[in-house]
Amino acid sequence: MAVEREIRFLVTDGEPPAGGRRIVQVYLLRGRTTVRIRLDGERGSRLTVKWPAPEGRHEFEWPLPEALARAAVRLPLPLVDKTRRCEGRLEVDRLTWPPGSALIELELAAGEGPDLRDPAGRQACMAVHRPPWVRAWRDVTDDPAYTNAQLARRRRRKS
């Protein structure tokens, strides 16, 4: 079982380059513990469970048949639809909801980088990885409103 440690920034000025792969996620459980199904054509379909850890979140994943993931995406569940583009170690997600939103995540290895509870350390770490197209961004690592599970909760599903 892995411990996920990530720093997350919201792009407030700048436009991510075009391209990337589409990822669709539906949430079966949201809260301190999340359970999601992700449909990612390039990387396969997966069921993921995440729950709090002292420094980050525990994360456990299982592969799923693509047909099962496609069926789950059609259910009336909270959904995140995004295009992910990797730039070096950064994952740049352009979200369909809220429209025009872009989040940047940096996954840290165990023992790497700043203490996630240190905002100044997170800023310094991300400054080293800042893409040239980002003119301004805001640290949302500690803001639960910018987790994918919360963004999925806000999205209105079409009937």
KEBA-131341 format. One record per residue (C-alpha): residue in three letters; chain; x, y, z. Coordinates in steps of 0.2 Angstrom, whole numbers, plus 2048, in hexadecimal, padded with zeros to 3 digits. Example, Ala and Ser with C-alpha at 12.3 -4.5 7.8 and 13.67 -1.06 7.14 Angstrom:
2
("ala"; "A"; (83E; 7EA; 827)),
("ser"; "A"; (844; 7FB; 824)),
END
This chain:
159
("met"; "A"; (800; 800; 800)),
("ala"; "A"; (807; 811; 7FB)),
("val"; "A"; (806; 821; 804)),
("glu"; "A"; (801; 82F; 7F8)),
("arg"; "A"; (80A; 840; 7FB)),
("glu"; "A"; (806; 84E; 7EF)),
("ile"; "A"; (807; 860; 7EE)),
("arg"; "A"; (7F8; 868; 7E5)),
("phe"; "A"; (7F7; 879; 7DC)),
("leu"; "A"; (7E9; 882; 7D3)),
("val"; "A"; (7EE; 88C; 7C4)),
("thr"; "A"; (7E7; 89D; 7C6)),
("asp"; "A"; (7F0; 8A5; 7B7)),
("gly"; "A"; (7F6; 89B; 7A8)),
("glu"; "A"; (7EF; 88F; 79B)),
("pro"; "A"; (7F5; 87D; 79B)),
("pro"; "A"; (7FB; 877; 78A)),
("ala"; "A"; (7EF; 86C; 780)),
("gly"; "A"; (7F0; 85A; 780)),
("gly"; "A"; (7F1; 84C; 78D)),
("arg"; "A"; (7E6; 83D; 790)),
("arg"; "A"; (7D4; 83D; 796)),
("ile"; "A"; (7D0; 836; 7A8)),
("val"; "A"; (7BF; 833; 7AE)),
("gln"; "A"; (7BC; 82F; 7C1)),
("val"; "A"; (7AC; 82B; 7CA)),
("tyr"; "A"; (7AB; 82B; 7DD)),
("leu"; "A"; (7A3; 81D; 7E7)),
("leu"; "A"; (7A8; 825; 7F8)),
("arg"; "A"; (7AE; 836; 7FC)),
("gly"; "A"; (7B4; 83D; 80C)),
("arg"; "A"; (7C3; 83A; 817)),
("thr"; "A"; (7C3; 829; 80E)),
("thr"; "A"; (7C0; 829; 7FB)),
("val"; "A"; (7BC; 81B; 7EF)),
("arg"; "A"; (7BD; 81E; 7DD)),
("ile"; "A"; (7BD; 816; 7CC)),
("arg"; "A"; (7C8; 81D; 7BF)),
("leu"; "A"; (7C7; 81A; 7AC)),
("asp"; "A"; (7D7; 81E; 7A4)),
("gly"; "A"; (7D9; 817; 793)),
("glu"; "A"; (7EC; 818; 793)),
("arg"; "A"; (7EF; 812; 7A4)),
("gly"; "A"; (7E1; 806; 7A7)),
("ser"; "A"; (7D1; 806; 7B2)),
("arg"; "A"; (7D4; 806; 7C5)),
("leu"; "A"; (7CA; 806; 7D5)),
("thr"; "A"; (7D3; 811; 7E2)),
("val"; "A"; (7D1; 812; 7F5)),
("lys"; "A"; (7D9; 821; 7FE)),
("trp"; "A"; (7D9; 825; 811)),
("pro"; "A"; (7E3; 831; 81C)),
("ala"; "A"; (7F4; 82D; 821)),
("pro"; "A"; (800; 837; 82D)),
("glu"; "A"; (809; 83F; 81E)),
("gly"; "A"; (7FD; 83E; 80F)),
("arg"; "A"; (7F1; 830; 80B)),
("his"; "A"; (7F1; 81D; 80A)),
("glu"; "A"; (7ED; 818; 7F8)),
("phe"; "A"; (7E9; 806; 7F2)),
("glu"; "A"; (7E4; 802; 7E0)),
("trp"; "A"; (7DD; 7F3; 7D7)),
("pro"; "A"; (7DB; 7F1; 7C4)),
("leu"; "A"; (7CA; 7F0; 7BD)),
("pro"; "A"; (7C3; 7EA; 7AD)),
("glu"; "A"; (7C0; 7F9; 7A1)),
("ala"; "A"; (7AE; 7F3; 79E)),
("leu"; "A"; (7AA; 7F5; 7B1)),
("ala"; "A"; (7B2; 806; 7B2)),
("arg"; "A"; (7A9; 80C; 7A3)),
("ala"; "A"; (798; 806; 7AB)),
("ala"; "A"; (79C; 80F; 7BB)),
("val"; "A"; (7A0; 81F; 7B1)),
("arg"; "A"; (78E; 81E; 7AA)),
("leu"; "A"; (786; 81D; 7BC)),
("pro"; "A"; (780; 82D; 7C4)),
("leu"; "A"; (78F; 82E; 7CF)),
("pro"; "A"; (799; 83E; 7D3)),
("leu"; "A"; (7A6; 83F; 7C4)),
("val"; "A"; (7B6; 848; 7C0)),
("asp"; "A"; (7BA; 84A; 7AE)),
("lys"; "A"; (7CC; 850; 7AA)),
("thr"; "A"; (7DA; 851; 79E)),
("arg"; "A"; (7EB; 84C; 7A5)),
("arg"; "A"; (7FB; 852; 79E)),
("cys"; "A"; (80C; 84E; 7A6)),
("glu"; "A"; (819; 85B; 7A7)),
("gly"; "A"; (829; 853; 7AE)),
("arg"; "A"; (823; 84D; 7BF)),
("leu"; "A"; (814; 858; 7BF)),
("glu"; "A"; (802; 852; 7BB)),
("val"; "A"; (7F8; 860; 7B3)),
("asp"; "A"; (7E6; 85D; 7B4)),
("arg"; "A"; (7DA; 868; 7A9)),
("leu"; "A"; (7C9; 865; 7B1)),
("thr"; "A"; (7B8; 866; 7A8)),
("trp"; "A"; (7B0; 86C; 7B9)),
("pro"; "A"; (7B2; 879; 7BF)),
("pro"; "A"; (7B5; 87F; 7AD)),
("gly"; "A"; (7C6; 885; 7A9)),
("ser"; "A"; (7CE; 87E; 7B9)),
("ala"; "A"; (7DF; 877; 7B9)),
("leu"; "A"; (7E8; 86E; 7C7)),
("ile"; "A"; (7FA; 86A; 7C8)),
("glu"; "A"; (800; 85B; 7D3)),
("leu"; "A"; (811; 856; 7D8)),
("glu"; "A"; (812; 844; 7E0)),
("leu"; "A"; (820; 843; 7ED)),
("ala"; "A"; (829; 833; 7F1)),
("ala"; "A"; (82A; 82D; 803)),
("gly"; "A"; (836; 839; 80C)),
("glu"; "A"; (838; 845; 7FD)),
("gly"; "A"; (834; 857; 7FD)),
("pro"; "A"; (82D; 862; 80B)),
("asp"; "A"; (822; 85D; 819)),
("leu"; "A"; (811; 85F; 811)),
("arg"; "A"; (80B; 869; 820)),
("asp"; "A"; (817; 877; 81C)),
("pro"; "A"; (80F; 883; 80F)),
("ala"; "A"; (820; 88C; 80C)),
("gly"; "A"; (829; 87C; 809)),
("arg"; "A"; (81B; 877; 7FD)),
("gln"; "A"; (81D; 887; 7F4)),
("ala"; "A"; (830; 886; 7F2)),
("cys"; "A"; (82E; 874; 7EC)),
("met"; "A"; (822; 878; 7DF)),
("ala"; "A"; (82B; 888; 7D9)),
("val"; "A"; (839; 87C; 7D3)),
("his"; "A"; (82D; 873; 7C8)),
("arg"; "A"; (822; 882; 7C2)),
("pro"; "A"; (81E; 880; 7AF)),
("pro"; "A"; (822; 890; 7A5)),
("trp"; "A"; (80F; 892; 7A0)),
("val"; "A"; (80A; 894; 7B2)),
("arg"; "A"; (80A; 8A7; 7B6)),
("ala"; "A"; (801; 8A4; 7C7)),
("trp"; "A"; (7FB; 896; 7D2)),
("arg"; "A"; (7F4; 893; 7E3)),
("asp"; "A"; (7F9; 885; 7EF)),
("val"; "A"; (7E9; 87B; 7F2)),
("thr"; "A"; (7F1; 86C; 7FA)),
("asp"; "A"; (7E8; 86E; 80B)),
("asp"; "A"; (7D8; 874; 803)),
("pro"; "A"; (7CB; 866; 802)),
("ala"; "A"; (7C1; 86F; 7F5)),
("tyr"; "A"; (7CE; 86B; 7E8)),
("thr"; "A"; (7CF; 858; 7EB)),
("asn"; "A"; (7C7; 84F; 7DC)),
("ala"; "A"; (7BA; 847; 7E7)),
("gln"; "A"; (7B4; 858; 7EC)),
("leu"; "A"; (7B4; 85F; 7DA)),
("ala"; "A"; (7AA; 850; 7D5)),
("arg"; "A"; (79D; 854; 7E3)),
("arg"; "A"; (79B; 865; 7DB)),
("arg"; "A"; (799; 85F; 7C9)),
("arg"; "A"; (787; 85F; 7C2)),
("arg"; "A"; (783; 84F; 7B9)),
("lys"; "A"; (77A; 850; 7A8)),
("ser"; "A"; (76A; 846; 7A8)),
END
